[in-house]
Amino acid sequence: MNAVLPRFLKSTYRKDPLISVLITVGVVDALIGGLDDSWSLFAFGLGTAGITLAWKLWRIQQRRSTPEEPVVQHYLPSRSSSPTLPMLTVTKKKPPY
């Protein structure tokens, strides 16, 4: 479990950095407000984290409802625009004596 948590956090932060930062800010505010008996900061933190989680779930729902067709990348065109090259013939020359 020790190696799984950092890998999970890194992949989450790379996918959605804005959402991850907002959730982190909300959780930290809620922790500070809860431990310091500042209920307004606690409510603000919970609200920020809750709204951000709802936004993330809404985005996941939007991605699932619109199926995307895979994009096919062709590195070379199907036909070349330049004419084909002629076949090379090797002429054998007699070495000078």
PAZANU-964939 format. One record per residue (C-alpha): residue number from 1; residue in three letters; x, y, z. Coordinates in Angstrom, 2 decimals. Example, Ala and Ser with C-alpha at 12.3 -4.5 7.8 and 13.67 -1.06 7.14 Angstrom:
<atoms>
<atom pos="1" code="ALA" x="12.30" y="-4.50" z="7.80"/>
<atom pos="2" code="SER" x="13.67" y="-1.06" z="7.14"/>
</atoms>
This chain:
<atoms>
<atom pos="1" code="MET" x="0.00" y="0.00" z="0.00"/>
<atom pos="2" code="ASN" x="2.91" y="2.31" z="0.61"/>
<atom pos="3" code="ALA" x="3.84" y="2.34" z="-3.09"/>
<atom pos="4" code="VAL" x="0.27" y="2.39" z="-4.39"/>
<atom pos="5" code="LEU" x="-0.82" y="5.68" z="-2.79"/>
<atom pos="6" code="PRO" x="1.89" y="7.93" z="-4.34"/>
<atom pos="7" code="ARG" x="1.34" y="6.34" z="-7.76"/>
<atom pos="8" code="PHE" x="-2.42" y="6.94" z="-7.47"/>
<atom pos="9" code="LEU" x="-1.92" y="10.56" z="-6.38"/>
<atom pos="10" code="LYS" x="0.52" y="11.28" z="-9.22"/>
<atom pos="11" code="SER" x="-1.82" y="9.87" z="-11.85"/>
<atom pos="12" code="THR" x="-4.76" y="11.80" z="-10.40"/>
<atom pos="13" code="TYR" x="-2.88" y="15.10" z="-10.34"/>
<atom pos="14" code="ARG" x="-1.68" y="14.61" z="-13.92"/>
<atom pos="15" code="LYS" x="-5.15" y="13.89" z="-15.28"/>
<atom pos="16" code="ASP" x="-7.04" y="16.79" z="-13.65"/>
<atom pos="17" code="PRO" x="-4.68" y="19.26" z="-11.98"/>
<atom pos="18" code="LEU" x="-7.30" y="21.96" z="-11.32"/>
<atom pos="19" code="ILE" x="-9.78" y="19.58" z="-9.73"/>
<atom pos="20" code="SER" x="-7.05" y="17.97" z="-7.62"/>
<atom pos="21" code="VAL" x="-5.83" y="21.33" z="-6.34"/>
<atom pos="22" code="LEU" x="-9.37" y="22.47" z="-5.46"/>
<atom pos="23" code="ILE" x="-10.09" y="19.23" z="-3.60"/>
<atom pos="24" code="THR" x="-6.80" y="19.54" z="-1.71"/>
<atom pos="25" code="VAL" x="-7.56" y="23.15" z="-0.76"/>
<atom pos="26" code="GLY" x="-11.04" y="22.21" z="0.39"/>
<atom pos="27" code="VAL" x="-9.87" y="19.28" z="2.52"/>
<atom pos="28" code="VAL" x="-7.07" y="21.34" z="4.11"/>
<atom pos="29" code="ASP" x="-9.48" y="24.20" z="4.87"/>
<atom pos="30" code="ALA" x="-11.94" y="21.74" z="6.39"/>
<atom pos="31" code="LEU" x="-9.20" y="20.18" z="8.54"/>
<atom pos="32" code="ILE" x="-7.91" y="23.55" z="9.75"/>
<atom pos="33" code="GLY" x="-11.43" y="24.79" z="10.42"/>
<atom pos="34" code="GLY" x="-12.44" y="21.61" z="12.24"/>
<atom pos="35" code="LEU" x="-9.36" y="21.50" z="14.44"/>
<atom pos="36" code="ASP" x="-9.38" y="25.24" z="15.15"/>
<atom pos="37" code="ASP" x="-13.16" y="25.45" z="15.86"/>
<atom pos="38" code="SER" x="-13.61" y="27.88" z="12.99"/>
<atom pos="39" code="TRP" x="-16.90" y="26.63" z="11.61"/>
<atom pos="40" code="SER" x="-16.99" y="29.09" z="8.73"/>
<atom pos="41" code="LEU" x="-13.62" y="27.82" z="7.43"/>
<atom pos="42" code="PHE" x="-14.77" y="24.23" z="8.00"/>
<atom pos="43" code="ALA" x="-17.98" y="24.85" z="6.01"/>
<atom pos="44" code="PHE" x="-16.05" y="26.66" z="3.26"/>
<atom pos="45" code="GLY" x="-13.62" y="23.74" z="2.98"/>
<atom pos="46" code="LEU" x="-16.38" y="21.15" z="2.86"/>
<atom pos="47" code="GLY" x="-18.27" y="23.23" z="0.32"/>
<atom pos="48" code="THR" x="-15.22" y="23.65" z="-1.90"/>
<atom pos="49" code="ALA" x="-14.38" y="19.95" z="-1.78"/>
<atom pos="50" code="GLY" x="-18.02" y="18.94" z="-2.31"/>
<atom pos="51" code="ILE" x="-18.60" y="21.26" z="-5.27"/>
<atom pos="52" code="THR" x="-15.32" y="20.15" z="-6.84"/>
<atom pos="53" code="LEU" x="-16.23" y="16.47" z="-6.46"/>
<atom pos="54" code="ALA" x="-19.66" y="17.13" z="-7.96"/>
<atom pos="55" code="TRP" x="-18.00" y="18.96" z="-10.88"/>
<atom pos="56" code="LYS" x="-15.62" y="16.02" z="-11.41"/>
<atom pos="57" code="LEU" x="-18.50" y="13.52" z="-11.40"/>
<atom pos="58" code="TRP" x="-20.42" y="15.72" z="-13.84"/>
<atom pos="59" code="ARG" x="-17.42" y="15.78" z="-16.20"/>
<atom pos="60" code="ILE" x="-17.11" y="11.99" z="-15.99"/>
<atom pos="61" code="GLN" x="-20.80" y="11.68" z="-16.88"/>
<atom pos="62" code="GLN" x="-20.33" y="14.01" z="-19.85"/>
<atom pos="63" code="ARG" x="-17.42" y="11.94" z="-21.17"/>
<atom pos="64" code="ARG" x="-19.41" y="8.72" z="-20.97"/>
<atom pos="65" code="SER" x="-22.49" y="10.12" z="-22.73"/>
<atom pos="66" code="THR" x="-20.60" y="11.28" z="-25.82"/>
<atom pos="67" code="PRO" x="-18.81" y="8.30" z="-27.36"/>
<atom pos="68" code="GLU" x="-15.75" y="9.43" z="-29.23"/>
<atom pos="69" code="GLU" x="-14.63" y="7.72" z="-32.38"/>
<atom pos="70" code="PRO" x="-11.00" y="6.74" z="-32.40"/>
<atom pos="71" code="VAL" x="-8.82" y="9.06" z="-34.44"/>
<atom pos="72" code="VAL" x="-6.78" y="7.24" z="-37.02"/>
<atom pos="73" code="GLN" x="-3.40" y="8.81" z="-37.68"/>
<atom pos="74" code="HIS" x="-1.77" y="8.08" z="-41.01"/>
<atom pos="75" code="TYR" x="1.90" y="8.83" z="-41.01"/>
<atom pos="76" code="LEU" x="2.20" y="8.43" z="-44.76"/>
<atom pos="77" code="PRO" x="-0.37" y="9.25" z="-47.42"/>
<atom pos="78" code="SER" x="-2.13" y="6.38" z="-49.12"/>
<atom pos="79" code="ARG" x="-0.68" y="7.46" z="-52.48"/>
<atom pos="80" code="SER" x="2.51" y="9.28" z="-53.15"/>
<atom pos="81" code="SER" x="2.25" y="12.58" z="-54.99"/>
<atom pos="82" code="SER" x="5.61" y="12.09" z="-56.70"/>
<atom pos="83" code="PRO" x="6.02" y="9.71" z="-59.64"/>
<atom pos="84" code="THR" x="7.59" y="6.36" z="-59.03"/>
<atom pos="85" code="LEU" x="11.31" y="6.06" z="-59.47"/>
<atom pos="86" code="PRO" x="12.69" y="4.11" z="-62.42"/>
<atom pos="87" code="MET" x="14.33" y="0.79" z="-61.82"/>
<atom pos="88" code="LEU" x="18.08" y="1.00" z="-61.61"/>
<atom pos="89" code="THR" x="20.11" y="-1.27" z="-63.81"/>
<atom pos="90" code="VAL" x="23.68" y="-2.08" z="-63.10"/>
<atom pos="91" code="THR" x="25.92" y="-2.06" z="-66.14"/>
<atom pos="92" code="LYS" x="28.95" y="-4.21" z="-65.83"/>
<atom pos="93" code="LYS" x="32.02" y="-2.54" z="-67.15"/>
<atom pos="94" code="LYS" x="35.10" y="-4.45" z="-68.04"/>
<atom pos="95" code="PRO" x="38.07" y="-3.41" z="-65.96"/>
<atom pos="96" code="PRO" x="40.89" y="-1.85" z="-67.93"/>
<atom pos="97" code="TYR" x="43.93" y="-4.10" z="-68.54"/>
</atoms>
